[in-house]
Amino acid sequence: MNLDKLSDILKTEPPYRFSQVNQAVWQDFISSWQAVSNLPKVLREKLERECPLEIKAELIKNNNKNKSFKALITLADGEVVETVLIRQKDKRNTVCVSSQVGCPLACAFCATGQFGFQRNLTAREIVKQVVFWGRYLKAENKGEKIDNIVFMGMGEAFLNYAEFIKAVKFLNNPETFNIGSRRISVSTAGITEGIKKLAGEKLQINLAISLHAADENLRKDLMPIAKKYNLHELLKTVDNYIAKTGRRVMFEYLMIKEVNDSDQDALKLAKIMARPLYLVNLIPYNETGRFRASSRERIEKFKKILEDAGVAVTVRLSFGADITAACGQLCGRKNNLEKI
């Protein structure tokens, strides 16, 4: 899919051609220009030659009832990124997109960090992931659409802020995808500069913080980036974000057996999380080799300690673990794939 020449081709066309093309590509999710019957044949043929719509991708089969799917998108330079479609029981569809090829943060619990960092994605490469799932839903399930976008795939979006926010604005644009900003979420490991920039945007997108430990030293062991952005600085920045936007912030907390799931860990977490517009989201850990997941009983006990201390807390349902598409499991490996 390469639309670099699209604007040049359309500049000699009537202005309404832009609307027709936007509708066809970003809302009707065409995969061939020949499908756009309201465009002249000569223009369709030119677009077919110079603006190909093919997306090179491979899909992982999923026979599980939760109906989550993972796809590997091959980019123009041969690099590969993973993206996930989460299909929930109420027929809502959430697309999880990547913002980088790999990730430079090297969090101990994350397969993406173990993969290493290759490069940032462009806004078009981010949007391409959403287009892929739009086409998939159109082909497989008439009437279904993409409801939510989460920047929780490979990479740290705030280390690619310019392209990330460009992609968000494109997805939000009524003339393209028209996805409401409140249905777009971004997760950060705590890049305070990015949080400050987001607070200044005229977009009501949802912010999530990857926390995973309330103890400073443990968080540094799990997330090396915490050596640069300590908890005090991070929480101060979040408080300023809330004061400026009035929006709730989610704190993601992976439940890792005998690492961060003790009663003492819960009490430490409660001490810093019992604040207005803070929401703790406990996430059952999806094993990637080094650590083990907390038991359901331990998670429930941990949750009760937080609730008793007045902390707003939820437990995230696990989607995609059976296809290594859950939180922390994306790493760009081509295993067990079925080509589309």
Residue, then its C-alpha position, 0 to 999 in steps of 0.5 A: m500500500n503506497l499512496d505517496k503519489l495520490s495527492d499529485i494524481l488527484k490535484t488535476e481532478p475535480p475537488y470532489r474526487f478527494s472525498q470519493v477516494n477518502q470514502a473508498v480507502w478509509q471507510d469502504f476499505i477497498s483493496s483494489w481501485q477497480a472497485v471504485s465505480n464512481l471514478p473514471k476508468v482511466l483514473r482507476e487504472k492510473l491509481e492501480r499502477e501508481c498507488p497500489l493498495e496491497i498490504k502484505a500481511e500474514l494472519i495467525k489462525n485462532n480457533n479460540k472462542n474469544k476470537s482475537f487475531k494477530a497479523l504480521i504486516t510486512l513494511a516496504d523495507g522488509e521490517v515486520v510489525e504485529t497488530v491485533l484485532i480483539r473481538q469481544k462478546d458484544k461485537r465491539n472490535t478493538v484494534c491494537v496497533s504498533s508504533q515502532v518496529g521493536c522497542p528500545l525500552a527493554c522491559a524485563f517482562c516484555a517480548t517486544g523489548q527482548f526483540g530489540f529496536q529497529r526503527n520508528l513507524t511512520a503515521r502511514e505505517i501505523v494507519k496501515q494496520v488499521v486499514f488491514w483490520g478494516r478490510y478483514l472485518k468487511a470481508e468476514n463480517k458484514g456490518e461490523k466495524i472498528d470501534n476502538i484503537v489502542f496504541m499498546g502494540m510494539g514500541e513506545a508511542f511517546l518516543n515516536y510522538a510526532e508520527f503517533i499524534k499524526a496517526v491519531k488525528f488522521l484516524n479521528n478525522p471525519e473525512t477519513f476513519n472518523i473514530g472518536s478520540r474517546r475511543i482511542s487509547v495510548s499506553t506509555a511506560g512513563i515518558t513524561e515529555g509525551i504526557k505533557k505534550l498530550a495534555g496540550e492536544k485538543l484530543q480527548i484520547n485515553l491515557a494509560i501508564s505502564l506502572h507494574a511496581a510501586d517500589e522504586n527499585l523494583r520498577k527500575d529492575l522491571m523497567p530500565i526507563a524508570k531510572k530516568y523517570n522516577l515515580h515521583e516525577l511520573l505521578k507529578t506529571v500525571d497529576n498535572y495532566i489530570a488538572k489540565t484535562g480533567r480526564r481519568v488516567m489508567f495505571e496498568y499493573l502486570m501481576i507477576k508471581e512472587v515479584n510484585d503480587s504480595d500483600q505488601d506490594a498491594l499496600k505500597l500501590a494503594k498508598i500512591m494510587a488512592r487519588p481522584l481520577y486514578l484507575v488501577n488495571l490489574i493485568p494477568y501476566n502473559e508468560t514470555g519465558r522469564f516470569r510466571a503469572s500470579s494465580r487468580e486467587r492472588i489477583e483477587k486478594f491483591k484487588k481486595i486490598l486496593e479496594d479496601a484502601g479506596v483505590a479504583v481498580t479493575v482486572r483486565l480480561s485476557f485476550g489473545a494469549d493463545i496466539t501470543a498476542a496478549c500484553g507483552q507478547l508481541c515480538g514480530r516472529k513469523n510462527n504458525l502463520e496462515k497467509i491471507 
